[in-house]
């Protein structure tokens, strides 16, 4: 281990890159990222009104998932007595305490924004949230009739007493805790009613018989308010003393011992079912809940005060996403239909387009449809012999999977790696895996102990009595929905070296091949970290020779300690490093003598920045890798990932210019400082909104005159 007293052969002091003060805590960095998501809702100048509401929903949904997985894991460590310290020197308990303090502050900030900013703004725009108690007697009768007809049949009141065990409550459920009095015996009772998730959370009064809407105002109520106002229908001959909303979040991580799993598909199915029964990691209650009810819930749900979060007002803000269904386009982002540049030039013959030259697309600014067309055409083309593809997150109604099924039915060799362990997509993937197997496709579930996160498709086609291989490599999932809102690159190529590597990788994934040498692809867990660090160190050599060391990396997260130390070392030796990291970043930039040559920014905007790009100047012989891997131990050691080289010099320059445009963003970008804290970049004019300018380049001209279109 190095110390701060070490010296190199020139007498220069070597910094101690193991010093915990040089690192940001992974978990707290994620909380900071989610704060940046929340900040998109806080600033009225940033987004149209309903888009601000959307970011409130995304912030809340993100946090729910974070508790289900990350906080649940730390709770397990704490309860097991584990005192291992993180890269920045914190124990599980210390992290849990800091997370709680940060989240409570964020909840207050979110609620202040929603109730004191967004709700009044919505009202000014003719969208009103009402309480049942505010309605007239006639309107309340109309609502009561609606309740009895549409909601009452779905509800199941559950008692809790000596004859009724404490009811089970599922993950993410919203519930009413009800105190009652028997009108005959005067005995006090307790019951629970679940707010049914199968019904819309937000009810539009304009759609309910008995409500006039000729004034154009959209009137809304929360379904739990309507249920709470009609509890007497559920408990006849009982007096409702009071009722209180609460919501709970359970541990949702599925533990799989693959070596002991005879059938991985059945094991995952069992895990999905057991997810509902995981321990409670967060109990949300309202401040008005009396201590007696609070203690009853805590005792029976087996939680401590650390797990209880008092939230004034609404519980479960993720439901606000329903408001985007309101037909008020002026309150949303301008609609954008991306161009399909391949179809414009080649029509439906995507093979001719790829054979003419490699094609690089940047979604969602370029349409995702060519990716779907590639599989569709391969399925229908009589000259295609086989299709091999990895599927990680494909969505619930996937045209790509339907095309693969069609190909198998047509008699083509179809081999699909379906990643059953893609968190929260396990159920979808099981359905698709079975559907593919039913039509004769060869379905594999990957390598034991590793998730397959790589994004690649290999199509073999007979052309003029020879076999030609067509390859799609991407940074994002084969998912049409996310292809419209995530930024990702797609490369179509017939490059033989890449096709050979892809073929070897598929053999390793579907068979018993133990291939470990790849010509051009970087493949985790085999060589990704090693090659990335080698390329970082090569920039040090160029910096020492010609002072030309230059690195640009774009990713979702930077956590891996070995890579961070390599970046610190490169910075110390003059390499200029720019990092575009949407989420977690454990590296601290701008520390004198350590990372003063490193800049870190995060861009949060209309689209989710999802592409991974790794650029190295290499003394003028520039190298660029795109792919699925973030720089995290899980991506480098515990997943099958691919990073693919871009050979076309024009493409390298195009992606580099994309990265430099993002780095010049002073509207949607946040910069990390040496203390690990982010602040929004607010440089002087001209204003540069990178996502808006990419949209301008793709053809959306509306409302972009205020941005520096000269950047393009």
C-alpha positions as CSV (number, residue, x, y, z in Angstrom):
1,X,0.0,0.0,0.0
2,X,1.2,3.5,-0.9
3,X,1.5,6.2,1.8
4,X,1.7,9.9,1.4
5,X,5.4,9.7,2.2
6,X,6.2,7.5,-0.8
7,X,8.4,9.1,-3.5
8,X,9.0,8.2,-7.1
9,X,12.5,7.9,-8.6
10,X,12.5,11.7,-9.2
11,X,11.8,12.5,-5.6
12,X,8.2,13.5,-6.3
13,X,5.7,12.5,-3.6
14,X,3.3,9.9,-4.6
15,X,-0.3,10.5,-3.3
16,X,-2.0,7.9,-1.3
17,X,-4.8,6.9,-3.6
18,X,-6.2,4.6,-0.9
19,X,-7.1,7.6,1.4
20,X,-10.8,7.3,2.2
21,X,-11.2,11.1,1.9
22,X,-10.6,10.9,-1.8
23,X,-13.9,9.0,-2.4
24,X,-17.6,9.7,-2.4
25,X,-19.9,7.1,-0.8
26,X,-21.7,5.1,-3.4
27,X,-25.1,5.1,-1.6
28,X,-25.0,8.8,-0.8
29,X,-23.9,9.6,-4.3
30,X,-27.0,7.9,-5.6
31,X,-29.2,10.0,-3.2
32,X,-27.5,13.1,-4.6
33,X,-28.3,11.9,-8.1
34,X,-32.0,11.5,-7.2
35,X,-31.9,15.0,-5.8
36,X,-30.9,16.2,-9.2
37,X,-33.9,14.4,-10.6
38,X,-36.1,16.1,-8.0
39,X,-34.5,19.5,-8.9
40,X,-35.9,19.1,-12.4
41,X,-39.4,19.5,-10.8
42,X,-38.4,22.4,-8.5
43,X,-37.4,24.9,-11.1
44,X,-40.4,26.3,-13.1
45,X,-38.0,27.6,-15.8
46,X,-36.7,24.1,-16.6
47,X,-39.8,22.1,-17.9
48,X,-43.5,22.5,-18.8
49,X,-45.8,22.0,-15.9
50,X,-46.9,18.4,-16.4
51,X,-43.2,17.4,-17.1
52,X,-42.3,18.8,-13.7
53,X,-45.0,16.6,-12.2
54,X,-43.4,13.7,-14.1
55,X,-40.1,14.3,-12.4
56,X,-41.7,14.3,-9.0
57,X,-43.1,10.8,-9.9
58,X,-39.7,9.6,-11.2
59,X,-37.9,10.8,-8.1
60,X,-40.4,8.9,-5.9
61,X,-40.3,5.7,-8.0
62,X,-36.5,5.8,-8.0
63,X,-36.4,6.1,-4.3
64,X,-38.9,3.2,-3.8
65,X,-36.6,0.9,-5.9
66,X,-33.5,2.1,-4.0
67,X,-35.1,1.1,-0.7
68,X,-36.2,-2.2,-2.1
69,X,-32.7,-3.1,-3.2
70,X,-29.9,-1.0,-1.8
71,X,-31.3,0.0,1.6
72,X,-32.6,-3.6,2.1
73,X,-29.1,-4.9,1.5
74,X,-27.5,-2.5,4.0
75,X,-30.2,-3.4,6.6
76,X,-29.2,-7.1,6.1
77,X,-25.5,-6.1,6.7
78,X,-26.3,-4.1,9.8
79,X,-28.5,-6.8,11.3
80,X,-25.8,-9.4,10.6
81,X,-23.3,-7.3,12.6
82,X,-21.2,-6.6,9.5
83,X,-18.8,-3.6,10.2
84,X,-17.0,-3.6,6.9
85,X,-16.2,-0.1,5.7
86,X,-16.8,1.2,2.2
87,X,-14.2,2.8,0.0
88,X,-14.9,6.1,1.8
89,X,-14.7,4.5,5.2
90,X,-18.3,4.2,6.3
91,X,-20.1,1.3,8.1
92,X,-23.6,0.0,7.0
93,X,-25.1,1.7,10.1
94,X,-23.4,5.1,9.3
95,X,-24.7,4.9,5.8
96,X,-28.3,4.1,6.9
97,X,-28.3,7.0,9.3
98,X,-27.1,9.5,6.6
99,X,-29.5,8.1,4.0
100,X,-32.5,8.6,6.4
101,X,-31.5,12.2,7.1
102,X,-31.1,13.0,3.4
103,X,-34.3,11.3,2.4
104,X,-36.4,13.0,5.1
105,X,-35.1,16.4,3.8
106,X,-35.9,15.4,0.2
107,X,-39.4,14.4,1.2
108,X,-40.0,17.8,2.8
109,X,-38.6,19.5,-0.4
110,X,-40.7,17.4,-2.7
111,X,-43.9,18.0,-0.7
112,X,-43.2,21.8,-0.6
113,X,-42.8,21.7,-4.3
114,X,-45.9,19.7,-5.0
115,X,-48.4,21.3,-2.6
116,X,-47.2,24.9,-2.7
117,X,-46.0,25.2,-6.3
118,X,-47.3,22.5,-8.6
119,X,-50.8,22.2,-7.2
120,X,-51.5,25.9,-7.4
121,X,-50.0,26.0,-10.9
122,X,-52.2,23.1,-12.0
123,X,-55.2,24.9,-10.6
124,X,-54.4,28.0,-12.6
125,X,-54.3,25.8,-15.6
126,X,-57.7,24.3,-14.9
127,X,-56.6,21.1,-13.3
128,X,-57.9,20.8,-9.7
129,X,-57.3,18.3,-7.0
130,X,-60.4,18.2,-4.7
131,X,-61.3,16.4,-1.4
132,X,-64.6,14.6,-1.2
133,X,-65.5,16.8,1.8
134,X,-65.3,19.9,-0.4
135,X,-68.0,18.7,-2.8
136,X,-71.7,19.4,-2.6
137,X,-74.1,17.0,-1.0
138,X,-75.4,16.1,-4.5
139,X,-71.9,15.5,-5.8
140,X,-71.0,13.4,-2.8
141,X,-74.1,11.2,-3.4
142,X,-73.0,10.8,-7.1
143,X,-69.5,9.7,-5.9
144,X,-71.0,7.4,-3.3
145,X,-73.0,5.7,-6.0
146,X,-69.8,5.4,-8.1
147,X,-68.0,3.9,-5.1
148,X,-70.6,1.2,-4.5
149,X,-70.6,0.3,-8.2
150,X,-66.9,0.5,-9.2
151,X,-64.8,0.3,-6.1
152,X,-66.7,-1.4,-3.3
153,X,-66.7,-4.9,-5.0
154,X,-62.9,-4.8,-5.2
155,X,-62.2,-4.0,-1.6
156,X,-61.5,-6.6,1.1
157,X,-61.7,-5.3,4.7
158,X,-59.5,-7.3,7.0
159,X,-60.0,-7.4,10.8
160,X,-57.2,-7.9,13.3
161,X,-58.1,-9.5,16.7
162,X,-57.8,-12.7,18.5
163,X,-59.7,-14.5,15.8
164,X,-58.0,-12.8,12.8
165,X,-54.3,-12.8,12.4
166,X,-52.5,-9.6,11.4
167,X,-53.2,-9.3,7.6
168,X,-50.4,-9.7,5.1
169,X,-49.5,-6.5,3.3
170,X,-47.7,-6.6,0.0
171,X,-44.8,-4.6,-1.2
172,X,-45.6,-1.0,-2.3
173,X,-49.2,-1.4,-1.0
174,X,-51.1,1.7,0.1
175,X,-53.4,0.9,3.0
176,X,-55.9,2.4,5.5
177,X,-55.4,1.5,9.2
178,X,-58.9,1.9,10.7
179,X,-60.0,2.2,14.3
180,X,-63.6,1.2,14.9
181,X,-66.1,0.8,17.7
182,X,-68.7,-1.9,17.8
183,X,-72.0,-0.1,18.2
184,X,-73.5,-2.9,20.3
185,X,-70.6,-4.0,22.6
186,X,-68.7,-0.7,22.4
187,X,-65.5,-2.8,21.9
188,X,-62.6,-1.2,20.1
189,X,-61.6,-2.9,16.9
190,X,-58.8,-2.5,14.3
191,X,-59.0,-3.3,10.6
192,X,-57.0,-2.7,7.4
193,X,-58.3,-1.9,3.9
194,X,-55.9,-2.0,1.0
195,X,-56.2,0.6,-1.7
196,X,-56.5,-1.6,-4.8
197,X,-53.6,-1.1,-7.1
198,X,-55.6,-2.5,-10.1
199,X,-57.7,0.7,-10.1
200,X,-56.6,4.2,-11.2
201,X,-55.2,6.0,-8.2
202,X,-56.4,9.4,-9.5
203,X,-60.1,9.6,-10.4
204,X,-61.3,12.2,-12.9
205,X,-64.6,13.5,-11.7
206,X,-65.5,14.8,-15.2
207,X,-65.9,11.1,-16.2
208,X,-68.3,10.2,-13.3
209,X,-72.1,10.5,-13.9
210,X,-73.5,13.5,-12.0
211,X,-70.6,15.9,-12.5
212,X,-70.8,18.7,-15.0
213,X,-67.7,19.6,-17.0
214,X,-68.9,22.3,-19.3
215,X,-66.6,24.8,-17.8
216,X,-63.5,23.0,-19.1
217,X,-62.0,22.4,-15.6
218,X,-60.4,19.0,-15.0
219,X,-61.4,17.9,-11.5
220,X,-59.5,15.1,-9.8
221,X,-59.7,13.2,-6.5
222,X,-57.5,10.5,-5.0
223,X,-59.1,7.1,-4.8
224,X,-58.1,6.6,-1.1
225,X,-60.0,9.8,-0.2
226,X,-63.1,8.3,-1.8
227,X,-62.6,5.0,0.0
228,X,-62.0,6.7,3.3
229,X,-65.2,8.7,2.9
230,X,-67.2,5.5,2.3
231,X,-65.8,3.2,5.0
232,X,-69.2,2.9,6.6
233,X,-70.3,0.7,3.6
234,X,-67.5,-1.7,4.5
235,X,-68.2,-1.8,8.3
236,X,-71.9,-1.8,8.9
237,X,-73.0,-1.4,12.6
238,X,-69.6,-0.1,13.4
239,X,-68.6,3.4,14.2
240,X,-65.5,4.6,12.4
241,X,-63.4,6.4,15.0
242,X,-60.6,7.4,12.6
243,X,-58.5,6.0,9.7
244,X,-55.0,6.6,8.7
245,X,-53.1,6.0,5.5
246,X,-49.8,4.0,5.5
247,X,-47.6,2.5,2.8
248,X,-44.8,0.0,3.1
249,X,-41.8,-1.0,1.0
250,X,-40.3,-4.5,1.3
251,X,-37.0,-6.1,0.5
252,X,-37.4,-7.0,-3.2
253,X,-34.0,-8.4,-4.0
254,X,-34.2,-12.1,-5.1
255,X,-31.4,-14.2,-3.7
256,X,-30.5,-17.1,-6.1
257,X,-28.0,-19.8,-5.3
258,X,-27.5,-20.8,-9.0
259,X,-25.3,-23.7,-8.2
260,X,-28.2,-25.3,-6.2
261,X,-30.9,-24.3,-8.7
262,X,-31.9,-27.3,-10.8
263,X,-34.2,-25.2,-12.9
264,X,-33.3,-21.5,-13.0
265,X,-36.6,-20.5,-14.6
266,X,-38.6,-22.1,-11.7
267,X,-36.2,-20.7,-9.2
268,X,-36.8,-17.2,-10.5
269,X,-40.5,-17.7,-10.5
270,X,-40.4,-18.7,-6.8
271,X,-38.2,-15.7,-6.1
272,X,-40.8,-13.4,-7.7
273,X,-43.5,-14.8,-5.5
274,X,-41.4,-14.6,-2.4
275,X,-40.6,-10.9,-3.2
276,X,-44.0,-10.0,-1.9
277,X,-43.0,-11.4,1.5
278,X,-39.6,-9.7,2.0
279,X,-39.0,-7.9,5.2
280,X,-40.3,-4.3,5.5
281,X,-37.5,-1.7,5.0
282,X,-39.7,1.4,5.0
283,X,-43.0,2.2,6.6
284,X,-44.6,5.5,5.4
285,X,-47.2,7.0,7.7
286,X,-48.9,10.4,8.1
287,X,-48.0,12.6,11.1
288,X,-51.6,12.4,12.3
289,X,-51.4,8.6,13.0
290,X,-51.7,8.1,16.7
291,X,-48.9,6.5,18.7
292,X,-51.1,3.4,19.4
293,X,-51.7,2.6,15.7
294,X,-48.1,3.4,14.9
295,X,-46.8,1.0,17.5
296,X,-49.3,-1.7,16.4
297,X,-48.0,-1.5,12.9
298,X,-44.4,-1.4,13.9
299,X,-44.7,-4.4,16.1
300,X,-46.6,-6.6,13.6
301,X,-44.5,-5.4,10.6
302,X,-41.3,-5.9,12.7
303,X,-39.7,-2.5,12.0
304,X,-37.9,0.0,14.2
305,X,-38.2,3.8,14.3
306,X,-35.4,4.0,11.7
307,X,-37.7,2.4,9.2
308,X,-40.6,4.7,9.9
309,X,-41.0,7.8,7.7
310,X,-43.6,10.5,8.6
311,X,-44.8,12.1,5.4
312,X,-47.4,14.8,5.5
313,X,-50.0,14.5,2.8
314,X,-49.9,12.1,-0.1
315,X,-48.2,8.7,0.2
316,X,-46.8,7.1,-3.0
317,X,-46.1,10.0,-5.3
318,X,-45.1,7.7,-8.2
319,X,-48.8,7.6,-9.1
320,X,-48.6,11.2,-10.3
321,X,-47.4,9.8,-13.6
322,X,-51.1,9.3,-14.4
323,X,-51.4,13.0,-14.9
324,X,-49.5,12.8,-18.1
325,X,-52.6,11.1,-19.6
326,X,-54.3,14.5,-19.5
327,X,-54.6,15.9,-23.0
328,X,-53.0,19.3,-22.5
329,X,-50.1,19.3,-25.0
330,X,-49.1,22.9,-24.1
331,X,-48.2,21.6,-20.6
332,X,-45.9,18.9,-21.9
333,X,-42.7,18.7,-23.9
334,X,-43.0,19.4,-27.6
335,X,-43.8,16.1,-29.4
336,X,-40.9,14.7,-31.4
337,X,-40.9,12.0,-34.0
338,X,-37.3,10.8,-34.8
339,X,-36.2,10.4,-38.3
340,X,-35.5,6.9,-39.7
341,X,-32.5,7.8,-41.9
342,X,-31.9,4.2,-43.0
343,X,-35.5,3.8,-44.2
344,X,-35.4,7.2,-46.0
345,X,-32.5,6.0,-48.1
346,X,-33.0,2.2,-48.4
347,X,-36.6,1.6,-47.7
348,X,-37.2,-1.8,-46.1
349,X,-33.9,-3.3,-47.2
350,X,-31.8,-2.8,-44.1
351,X,-29.3,-5.5,-45.2
352,X,-28.5,-3.4,-48.2
353,X,-28.0,-0.3,-46.0
354,X,-25.6,-2.2,-43.7
355,X,-23.7,-3.8,-46.5
356,X,-23.2,-0.4,-48.2
357,X,-21.4,0.9,-45.0
358,X,-21.5,0.7,-41.2
359,X,-24.4,2.6,-39.7
360,X,-24.2,4.4,-36.3
361,X,-27.5,5.7,-34.8
362,X,-28.0,7.9,-31.7
363,X,-31.3,7.2,-30.1
364,X,-33.8,8.7,-29.4
365,X,-32.7,11.4,-31.8
366,X,-32.4,8.7,-34.4
367,X,-35.4,6.3,-34.6
368,X,-35.1,3.0,-32.8
369,X,-37.2,1.5,-35.6
370,X,-34.2,0.3,-37.6
371,X,-33.3,-2.0,-34.8
372,X,-36.8,-3.5,-34.9
373,X,-36.7,-3.6,-38.7
374,X,-33.4,-5.5,-38.6
375,X,-34.9,-8.4,-36.6
376,X,-38.2,-8.2,-38.6
377,X,-36.5,-8.4,-41.9
378,X,-34.2,-11.2,-40.7
379,X,-37.2,-13.1,-39.6
380,X,-39.0,-12.9,-43.0
381,X,-35.9,-13.1,-45.3
382,X,-35.7,-16.5,-46.9
383,X,-31.9,-16.1,-47.2
384,X,-31.4,-15.6,-43.4
385,X,-30.3,-18.9,-41.8
386,X,-29.9,-17.9,-38.1
387,X,-30.4,-15.2,-35.6
388,X,-28.7,-15.0,-32.2
389,X,-29.6,-12.3,-29.7
390,X,-29.3,-11.3,-26.1
391,X,-32.3,-10.0,-24.3
392,X,-32.1,-8.1,-21.0
393,X,-35.1,-5.8,-20.7
394,X,-37.5,-6.1,-23.6
395,X,-40.8,-4.8,-22.2
396,X,-44.3,-6.3,-22.0
397,X,-45.3,-6.3,-25.6
398,X,-42.1,-6.6,-27.6
399,X,-42.1,-6.5,-31.4
400,X,-38.6,-7.8,-31.4
401,X,-39.5,-11.0,-29.5
402,X,-42.5,-11.5,-31.8
403,X,-40.1,-11.2,-34.8
404,X,-37.8,-13.8,-33.2
405,X,-40.8,-16.1,-32.7
406,X,-41.8,-15.6,-36.3
407,X,-38.3,-16.5,-37.4
408,X,-38.3,-19.7,-35.4
409,X,-41.7,-20.6,-36.9
410,X,-40.2,-20.0,-40.3
411,X,-37.6,-22.7,-39.6
412,X,-34.6,-20.4,-39.0
413,X,-32.1,-21.2,-36.3
414,X,-33.0,-18.8,-33.4
415,X,-30.8,-18.7,-30.3
416,X,-31.7,-16.2,-27.6
417,X,-30.0,-15.5,-24.3
418,X,-32.8,-14.3,-22.1
419,X,-31.6,-12.8,-18.8
420,X,-34.0,-14.0,-16.2
421,X,-32.2,-12.1,-13.5
422,X,-32.9,-8.6,-14.9
423,X,-34.2,-7.0,-11.8
424,X,-38.0,-6.2,-11.9
425,X,-38.2,-7.6,-15.4
426,X,-38.0,-11.2,-14.3
427,X,-41.7,-11.8,-14.9
428,X,-41.7,-10.4,-18.4
429,X,-38.6,-12.3,-19.3
430,X,-40.0,-15.6,-18.1
431,X,-43.1,-15.1,-20.3
432,X,-41.0,-14.4,-23.3
433,X,-38.6,-17.2,-22.6
434,X,-41.5,-19.7,-22.5
435,X,-43.1,-18.2,-25.6
436,X,-39.8,-18.5,-27.5
437,X,-39.3,-22.1,-26.4
438,X,-42.8,-23.0,-27.4
439,X,-42.1,-22.1,-31.1
440,X,-38.8,-23.9,-31.2
441,X,-36.3,-21.2,-30.5
442,X,-33.2,-22.2,-28.5
443,X,-33.3,-20.3,-25.2
444,X,-30.4,-20.1,-22.8
445,X,-30.3,-18.2,-19.5
446,X,-26.7,-17.3,-19.4
447,X,-23.7,-18.3,-17.3
448,X,-24.0,-19.4,-13.7
449,X,-23.2,-16.5,-11.3
450,X,-23.2,-13.9,-14.1
451,X,-26.0,-11.6,-15.5
452,X,-25.8,-11.2,-19.2
453,X,-26.1,-7.4,-19.8
454,X,-24.5,-7.3,-23.2
455,X,-26.6,-6.0,-26.1
456,X,-25.8,-7.7,-29.4
457,X,-27.5,-9.5,-32.3
458,X,-25.9,-11.7,-34.9
459,X,-27.7,-12.5,-38.2
460,X,-26.3,-15.1,-40.6
461,X,-27.5,-14.7,-44.2
462,X,-26.7,-16.6,-47.4
463,X,-25.6,-14.3,-50.2
464,X,-24.3,-15.6,-53.6
465,X,-23.5,-19.0,-52.2
466,X,-21.5,-17.5,-49.3
467,X,-22.5,-16.7,-45.7
468,X,-22.5,-13.1,-44.6
469,X,-22.8,-12.0,-41.0
470,X,-24.7,-8.9,-40.0
471,X,-24.2,-7.5,-36.5
472,X,-26.0,-5.0,-34.3
473,X,-24.2,-3.8,-31.2
474,X,-25.8,-1.4,-28.8
475,X,-25.5,0.5,-25.5
476,X,-29.1,0.1,-24.6
477,X,-31.8,-2.6,-24.3
478,X,-33.9,-4.1,-27.1
479,X,-36.9,-2.2,-25.8
480,X,-39.0,0.0,-28.1
481,X,-40.4,2.0,-25.2
482,X,-37.0,3.0,-23.7
483,X,-35.6,3.5,-27.2
484,X,-37.8,6.6,-27.3
485,X,-36.7,8.1,-24.0
486,X,-33.1,6.8,-23.3
487,X,-30.1,8.1,-25.1
488,X,-28.2,5.1,-26.6
489,X,-26.0,4.3,-29.6
490,X,-26.6,1.5,-32.1
491,X,-24.0,0.2,-34.5
492,X,-24.9,-2.0,-37.5
493,X,-21.8,-3.6,-39.2
494,X,-20.6,-6.5,-41.2
495,X,-17.1,-6.2,-39.8
496,X,-15.6,-9.7,-39.8
497,X,-13.5,-9.3,-36.6
498,X,-16.4,-8.1,-34.6
499,X,-18.6,-10.8,-36.1
500,X,-16.1,-13.5,-35.1
501,X,-15.9,-12.2,-31.5
502,X,-19.7,-12.1,-31.3
503,X,-20.0,-15.6,-32.6
504,X,-17.4,-16.8,-29.9
505,X,-19.3,-14.9,-27.2
506,X,-22.6,-16.5,-28.2
507,X,-21.0,-19.9,-28.1
508,X,-19.8,-19.2,-24.6
509,X,-23.3,-18.0,-23.5
510,X,-25.3,-20.9,-25.0
511,X,-22.8,-23.8,-24.8
512,X,-19.8,-24.9,-22.9
513,X,-17.2,-22.8,-24.7
514,X,-14.7,-21.2,-22.3
515,X,-13.3,-18.8,-24.9
516,X,-11.3,-16.0,-23.2
517,X,-9.5,-14.3,-26.1
518,X,-11.4,-11.8,-28.1
519,X,-9.9,-9.9,-31.0
520,X,-11.7,-6.6,-30.7
521,X,-14.5,-6.8,-28.2
522,X,-14.0,-6.0,-24.6
523,X,-15.9,-8.6,-22.6
524,X,-16.6,-8.7,-18.9
525,X,-15.7,-10.3,-16.7
526,X,-12.7,-11.3,-18.9
527,X,-10.8,-8.2,-20.0
528,X,-12.9,-5.0,-19.7
529,X,-11.2,-3.5,-16.6
530,X,-7.8,-4.6,-17.7
531,X,-8.1,-3.0,-21.1
532,X,-9.7,0.2,-19.8
533,X,-6.9,0.7,-17.3
534,X,-4.3,-0.1,-19.9
535,X,-5.8,2.6,-22.2
536,X,-5.8,5.1,-19.3
537,X,-2.1,4.3,-18.6
538,X,-1.3,4.7,-22.3
539,X,-2.7,8.3,-22.1
540,X,-0.1,8.9,-19.3
541,X,2.6,7.9,-21.7
542,X,1.3,10.2,-24.4
543,X,1.1,13.0,-21.8
544,X,4.7,12.5,-20.8
545,X,5.8,12.4,-24.4
546,X,3.8,15.1,-26.1
547,X,1.5,16.5,-23.4
548,X,-1.5,15.2,-25.4
549,X,-3.1,12.8,-22.9
550,X,-6.9,13.1,-23.2
551,X,-9.8,10.9,-22.0
552,X,-13.5,11.4,-22.2
553,X,-15.8,8.8,-20.6
554,X,-19.6,8.8,-20.5
555,X,-21.4,6.3,-18.3
556,X,-24.2,5.8,-15.8
557,X,-21.9,5.2,-12.8
558,X,-18.3,5.2,-11.8
559,X,-17.6,3.1,-8.7
560,X,-14.7,0.7,-9.4
561,X,-11.8,1.6,-7.1
562,X,-9.1,0.2,-9.3
563,X,-10.2,2.3,-12.3
564,X,-10.6,5.4,-10.1
565,X,-7.1,5.1,-8.8
566,X,-5.9,4.8,-12.4
567,X,-7.7,8.0,-13.3
568,X,-6.3,9.7,-10.3
569,X,-2.8,8.6,-11.3
570,X,-3.3,9.8,-14.9
571,X,-4.6,13.2,-13.6
572,X,-1.5,13.6,-11.5
573,X,0.6,13.1,-14.6
574,X,-1.1,15.7,-16.7
575,X,-3.8,13.7,-18.6
576,X,-6.9,15.8,-19.2
577,X,-10.0,13.8,-18.2
578,X,-13.7,14.7,-18.7
579,X,-16.3,12.4,-17.1
580,X,-20.0,12.5,-18.0
581,X,-21.6,10.4,-15.3
582,X,-25.4,10.5,-14.9
583,X,-25.7,8.8,-11.6
584,X,-23.3,7.5,-9.0
585,X,-19.7,8.8,-9.0
586,X,-17.3,7.8,-6.2
587,X,-14.4,9.9,-7.7
588,X,-13.8,13.4,-6.5
589,X,-12.6,15.8,-9.2
590,X,-10.6,19.0,-8.8
591,X,-8.5,18.0,-5.7
592,X,-5.2,19.8,-5.9
593,X,-2.4,17.3,-6.6
594,X,-4.8,14.4,-7.1
595,X,-7.6,15.1,-9.6
596,X,-7.2,18.7,-10.7
597,X,-7.2,17.6,-14.3
598,X,-10.5,15.7,-13.9
599,X,-13.9,17.3,-14.5
600,X,-17.2,15.5,-13.7
601,X,-20.6,16.5,-14.9
602,X,-24.0,15.0,-14.8
603,X,-26.8,15.8,-17.3
604,X,-30.4,15.4,-16.2
605,X,-33.0,16.3,-18.8
606,X,-35.9,15.2,-21.0
607,X,-34.2,12.0,-21.9
608,X,-32.4,9.6,-19.6
609,X,-28.7,9.7,-20.4
610,X,-27.9,6.0,-20.8
611,X,-25.2,5.6,-23.5
612,X,-21.7,4.5,-22.5
613,X,-18.8,5.9,-24.5
614,X,-15.1,5.7,-23.7
615,X,-12.8,7.9,-25.8
616,X,-9.0,7.9,-25.7
617,X,-6.9,10.4,-27.8
618,X,-4.0,7.9,-28.1
619,X,-1.6,10.4,-29.5
620,X,-3.9,11.2,-32.4
621,X,-4.7,7.6,-33.3
622,X,-8.0,8.0,-31.5
623,X,-9.9,5.0,-30.0
624,X,-13.5,4.9,-29.1
625,X,-15.5,2.1,-27.3
626,X,-19.3,2.0,-26.9
627,X,-21.3,-0.6,-25.1
628,X,-23.2,-1.8,-22.1
629,X,-20.7,-1.6,-19.3
630,X,-20.5,1.0,-16.6
631,X,-17.3,1.2,-14.5
632,X,-18.6,-0.7,-11.5
633,X,-17.4,-3.9,-9.9
634,X,-20.7,-5.6,-10.8
635,X,-20.3,-4.7,-14.5
636,X,-16.6,-5.6,-14.6
637,X,-16.7,-8.8,-12.5
638,X,-20.3,-10.1,-12.2
639,X,-21.8,-9.6,-15.6
640,X,-21.3,-10.5,-19.2
641,X,-20.8,-7.1,-20.8
642,X,-19.5,-5.9,-24.1
643,X,-17.7,-2.7,-25.2
644,X,-17.2,-2.6,-28.9
645,X,-14.6,-0.5,-30.8
646,X,-15.7,2.0,-33.4
647,X,-13.4,1.8,-36.4
648,X,-14.9,4.4,-38.7
649,X,-13.0,7.7,-38.1
650,X,-16.0,9.7,-39.1
651,X,-18.0,7.9,-36.4
652,X,-15.3,8.5,-33.9
653,X,-15.4,12.2,-34.6
654,X,-19.2,12.3,-34.5
655,X,-19.4,10.7,-31.1
656,X,-16.5,12.9,-29.8
657,X,-18.4,15.9,-31.0
658,X,-21.5,14.6,-29.2
659,X,-19.5,14.2,-26.0
660,X,-18.0,17.7,-26.4
661,X,-21.4,19.2,-26.9
662,X,-22.6,17.5,-23.7
663,X,-19.5,18.8,-21.9
664,X,-20.4,22.3,-23.0
665,X,-24.0,22.1,-21.6
666,X,-24.7,24.9,-19.2
667,X,-28.5,24.4,-18.9
668,X,-29.1,20.8,-18.0
669,X,-25.6,19.9,-16.6
670,X,-24.4,19.7,-13.0
671,X,-20.8,19.8,-12.0
672,X,-19.2,18.0,-9.1
673,X,-16.7,19.9,-7.0
674,X,-13.8,18.6,-5.0
675,X,-15.9,18.1,-1.9
676,X,-18.2,15.7,-3.9
677,X,-21.1,18.2,-4.0
678,X,-22.8,19.1,-7.2
679,X,-24.1,22.5,-8.4
680,X,-25.9,23.4,-11.6
681,X,-23.7,24.9,-14.3
682,X,-24.8,28.4,-15.0
683,X,-22.3,29.9,-17.4
684,X,-23.0,33.1,-19.3
685,X,-24.6,33.1,-22.7
686,X,-24.8,31.5,-25.1
687,X,-27.0,28.9,-23.4
688,X,-26.2,25.3,-24.4
689,X,-28.8,22.7,-23.7
690,X,-27.2,19.6,-25.2
691,X,-30.4,17.5,-25.5
692,X,-32.3,20.4,-27.0
693,X,-29.6,20.9,-29.6
694,X,-29.5,17.2,-30.4
695,X,-33.3,17.5,-31.0
696,X,-32.6,20.5,-33.2
697,X,-30.1,18.5,-35.2
698,X,-32.6,15.7,-35.5
699,X,-35.3,18.1,-36.9
700,X,-37.2,19.5,-33.9
701,X,-36.9,23.3,-34.5
702,X,-39.6,24.5,-32.2
703,X,-38.7,26.6,-29.1
704,X,-35.0,26.2,-29.6
705,X,-34.0,29.7,-30.8
706,X,-32.8,30.6,-27.3
707,X,-30.1,27.9,-27.5
708,X,-26.8,28.0,-29.3
709,X,-27.6,26.2,-32.5
710,X,-24.1,27.1,-33.7
711,X,-22.9,24.2,-31.4
712,X,-24.1,21.9,-34.1
